[in-house]
Amino acid sequence: MEIDLTDKEKGKIWHRKPNPSKDDGLMLKIKRTAASAISGSSRAIYFMKACFGSDCERFVTGDHQGHLYTFNLSKNRFQLIQKTGQPCTAFAFNLLRKNEFLVALGDYSLQCFDAEKGELVAWMKGHESAIHSISVHSSGRYAVTTSAETTHLWDLDTFQQKHKLNIKEDVGLLQAFFLPNSDTIITCFRDDTIFAWDLHSMSCSYQLPVPPGKSPQYRTFAATRDARYLVAGGKSRFLHLWSLDSSKLIRVIEMPAKVKAVKQLEFLPDSYQKGVDQILGVLSQDGIMRFINTDLCKLLFDIGSTEAGIKSVTVGVGGRHIVAVTEDGNLQVFSVQALAADLNKPPPPLMKVVTGNTLSDTLSTESSMRRTMASSTHSSSRAKSSAAKDKENKENYDELGGLNKEKLLGILKGYGEYPAKYRMFIWRKILNLPENFSAYAALVDKGAHPAYSKLHEIYPIKSRKLLRILQRILSALGHWSPIFGEIQYLPSFAFPFVKLFQNNHLVCFELIASILVNWGQHWFEYFPNPPINVLGMIENMLAHHDPQLLQHLVRKGVTSEIYAWPLLETVFSEVLTQEEWLMLWDNVLSNHPAFLLIAAVAYNTCSRGPLLKCSELDDFKFFFHHRNAVNMKQVLKETYRLMEATPADLHPQNTLDEFTPLTKGNYPVFNKFPKFIVDYQVQERERIRQEELDYLRQ
């Protein structure tokens, strides 16, 4: 279907929704023409750029005359927003105020418009050449704009320039953009160097090493939504896949021989993977965009042709539509579902129906009738049971955002852990993290918490990057609830999670908060002392399941503060290797909060041999603060056994509440601690700080 916008300012996109082409997935072509003032013949008006909004169905576009249009595919409406009189060079939607979008114009200015009202919201100037890319932070508060000579960081609340990154004349700037759901800015230069910068301190977090050998001549980049991988391409058919966790080049992908250079890279969001993007669109010099699976290195489908080549594309956030700007100035809208139809075909059925003798098919005797009736009755009962099970599975499926909890537990029972590739995605879904961008940004904006201003002295870490991230997460926790500014063991509690989710601070904060709220129930009621009530539950279970071991510990003066509390306050990170720790937490997060306490009991019972041979108190303390030769699979097996074998009157499951996810929008109030003690400590710390300031002034 084709729509011509000539002399039209608003209206319906189509009178009857078109069916996407089965050949190339094309569902809509948009063009605009204007009559020549001299000859009277019509000439094409070229569309320059397009950009999708966060609602997946709306996109904005602009032509070389400066006409800005919005298209809403779900509402079947288009509208002319503004006539700027300048060609458009880049677009980006504001992720916080969803009706606002940013547009870069040919006069080097950056303007913000309201898509609903068609009004100019703000006008920003500062660049001295054309802006070719705009990237908006996940909170919607900041934007990065890039031109050939500089990058500007803008505050979208005040529409003022916050920072400017100047570039040496001999080193051109290619692109600067925010990593998704992260406070990291990636800058890429023409000498193939790639740097990562911290948004708040504007200090360099790390640099990706330039690959050895011939220069790859990078020109375009794309990052996955989980901010773990970066793909770079340029003046060759080779793509470089970087791991941002390790800052290493992990794969080189060779495109087909027809590809001589790469013009644009775009990851196609997968509605199931939720951040683990694998399908990458590669736009090459021949105007064809090829979509490949970066994991399998397999070509899936392509769009465009050599006759009507593609200049640039934008992909909807939900991965449902692709809008391409073609060389002849038109827009083409593609349906991803139609393009991927062959990929989503189910396998052929395993059951085949035997057909043959018509007489034998229709012949029915009394006995066969009885068998049929009995079979139908049995089938009916099985159908009811199956329906109930399907309903339960559907509830589990919906609750986990597309994952089936029973199948996940089946994976755990079979393999003992989740696949490393999908672990972080599964954790996020199990915990049902709300991803409250605004609420988290408000906590971060409060700055470093006074309790963690000297974190490097309290908890020294070799990596300065990890130290800054840990300080930011701990400060946000301290601003959320005052108890988290007073707990001395919180850095060692949070550090393993920070190390795992260092590229996604929001998810890291919410994961730690969820664990503290659910698996840390009743931990803070006796603050500043250890949780005597929780340790009492562990001691009672140990007395029931292994009285001999407990008697030995008591005789040697070893209390639960030595054999249980170090495991809990460090979340087992001191006594387990990384692989063992991940395996443990796969199981902890997939079970009732009581599982963590029972795991502490199981760790002791599985270590009874060396513990019974210990006699000195220092030996016991050393044992529970260092790695030991313990079979993690055996510990988990024992934990599941104790979950079933522990009597009801001793089982912590009757004391601890079921898992409750964090609330969406704003985080819940956390006040389950002795407020007067915490308030006193806060006042004392503030008094000491003031005395130090007064002393320095003297």
SULKA-V47227 format. One record per helix or strand of 2 or more residues. SS is the DSSP state (a for helix, b for strand). FROM is the first residue (numbers start at 1). TO is the last residue. Records with the same first field share a line. If there is no record, write none. Layout:
SS: FROM-TO  FROM-TO
This chain:
b: 2-4  10-12  26-31  33-35  42-44  47-52  58-63  67-72  77-83  88-93  100-105  110-114  119-124  133-136  142-146  150-155  160-166  173-178  184-189  194-198  204-208  218-223  229-234  238-243  248-254  262-268  279-284  289-293  298-303  310-315  321-326  331-335
a: 336-339  358-362  366-399  405-415  420-431  437-444  450-452  455-458  464-480  482-485  490-500  505-518  532-545  547-555  560-563  565-569  578-589  594-606  608-613  617-623  632-645  652-654  675-697
